[in-house]
């Protein structure tokens, strides 16, 4: 799946607003841009494939603030690529607003790659 996306776009206020459009069904609605965040969007052709955003907290930890994969690109390994990209941006912790069951399933899935 190395050619799944064609470009990586830096997440900033402009790109966030551009790809936050309703045509994507509410994707990126909880992403935020400020002095403590940085992120990337994975774009395939002209479609948003996925995105990840990390945030450095006051306690010194860098968390994955948000991660989304467009439903058309799910189950293709993109989520793992986004997690690895977040790690490259300094993320050492994962924050999740998922239900406990969904989070546990994601955690087990991610552990299977270690």
WONORKA-V170561 format. One record per residue. N is the residue number from 1. RES is the residue in one letter. OMEGA is omega in whole degrees, -180 to 180 (* if undefined). Layout:
n->N res->RES omega->OMEGA
n->N res->RES omega->OMEGA
This chain:
n->1 res->X omega->-178
n->2 res->X omega->179
n->3 res->X omega->-178
n->4 res->X omega->178
n->5 res->X omega->-176
n->6 res->X omega->-178
n->7 res->X omega->176
n->8 res->X omega->-177
n->9 res->X omega->178
n->10 res->X omega->179
n->11 res->X omega->173
n->12 res->X omega->-176
n->13 res->X omega->-179
n->14 res->X omega->-180
n->15 res->X omega->177
n->16 res->X omega->180
n->17 res->X omega->-179
n->18 res->X omega->-175
n->19 res->X omega->179
n->20 res->X omega->-176
n->21 res->X omega->-177
n->22 res->X omega->179
n->23 res->X omega->179
n->24 res->X omega->174
n->25 res->X omega->177
n->26 res->X omega->176
n->27 res->X omega->178
n->28 res->X omega->-177
n->29 res->X omega->-179
n->30 res->X omega->175
n->31 res->X omega->177
n->32 res->X omega->178
n->33 res->X omega->173
n->34 res->X omega->-177
n->35 res->X omega->-178
n->36 res->X omega->-177
n->37 res->X omega->170
n->38 res->X omega->-177
n->39 res->X omega->179
n->40 res->X omega->172
n->41 res->X omega->173
n->42 res->X omega->-177
n->43 res->X omega->175
n->44 res->X omega->-171
n->45 res->X omega->177
n->46 res->X omega->-176
n->47 res->X omega->173
n->48 res->X omega->179
n->49 res->X omega->-179
n->50 res->X omega->-179
n->51 res->X omega->175
n->52 res->X omega->-179
n->53 res->X omega->177
n->54 res->X omega->-178
n->55 res->X omega->176
n->56 res->X omega->-179
n->57 res->X omega->-179
n->58 res->X omega->-180
n->59 res->X omega->178
n->60 res->X omega->179
n->61 res->X omega->174
n->62 res->X omega->-174
n->63 res->X omega->166
n->64 res->X omega->-177
n->65 res->X omega->-179
n->66 res->X omega->177
n->67 res->X omega->179
n->68 res->X omega->173
n->69 res->X omega->177
n->70 res->X omega->-175
n->71 res->X omega->179
n->72 res->X omega->-176
n->73 res->X omega->-179
n->74 res->X omega->179
n->75 res->X omega->178
n->76 res->X omega->179
n->77 res->X omega->-177
n->78 res->X omega->179
n->79 res->X omega->178
n->80 res->X omega->177
n->81 res->X omega->178
n->82 res->X omega->177
n->83 res->X omega->179
n->84 res->X omega->177
n->85 res->X omega->177
n->86 res->X omega->177
n->87 res->X omega->178
n->88 res->X omega->177
n->89 res->X omega->175
n->90 res->X omega->-178
n->91 res->X omega->177
n->92 res->X omega->-178
n->93 res->X omega->180
n->94 res->X omega->172
n->95 res->X omega->-179
n->96 res->X omega->174
n->97 res->X omega->179
n->98 res->X omega->172
n->99 res->X omega->-179
n->100 res->X omega->-180
n->101 res->X omega->179
n->102 res->X omega->180
n->103 res->X omega->179
n->104 res->X omega->178
n->105 res->X omega->178
n->106 res->X omega->180
n->107 res->X omega->179
n->108 res->X omega->179
n->109 res->X omega->-179
n->110 res->X omega->179
n->111 res->X omega->-178
n->112 res->X omega->180
n->113 res->X omega->-177
n->114 res->X omega->*
